[in-house]
């Protein structure tokens, strides 16, 4: 059975293992200080939110999300990060995390929940195609300055 709840201070060490796994998957390297800042922001819980999936008392999955205004709505929900330990995959953990973020969006009155993934992330996309609608958008990044 999977239990989803907000990340708590005792989750810190295991959260970092999972967060590093997420960043490694996307070939991103962060400093220890960047992980520390991210954790501090998650613990504040005012702008960035984090949920953990626990199975048998162990943190096996994480998600980070935030709310922001859009032109057409006061609030939309962006699921920024989602990662499940390789040994816990295939047991509904990611689906449960997405469902919990959807619940948070619904409670806040956000009419839309969205997220991004890499186009070749076939494993994740197989789930995402079951729980959400792919609308064909392409993302571009521009470094200001």
C-alpha positions, 0 to 999 in steps of 0.5 A: 500500500502506498501512503502519500503525504507532504514531505517532512523533515525526517524524509530529508536524506531519502528525499535527496537520494530520490532528487539526485536520481531525478536530476541524474535521469535528466542529466543535470548536476546540482551542487550540495547547496542547491539541494539544501536550498530546494529542501528549505523551500519545500519545508517552507511550503508556501510557494513550492510543495513536495509530496512523498510516497511511502511504502512499508515505511520507506520513502520511495517516490517524490513530487514537487509542484507549485501554483501560479497565475496565468492570463486566463486563470488566477491559479494553475498547478504545475507538477515540476518533478516526479520520481519513483525509486526503480525498485518501486516502479510498476506498483502505482506510486507515480499514479498515486503521486499525480493523483495527490497533486490533482487533489491539491489543485482541486482543493485550491480551485486550480482549473488545470494541472500540467507537467512536462517530460522529455519526448523519449521518456517512453516509460513515463509517457505510457502512464501519462497517456493514461491519466492526462491528455497530451496536447502536442505543445513543444517547449523552448528555453531561452536564457535571459541576459 
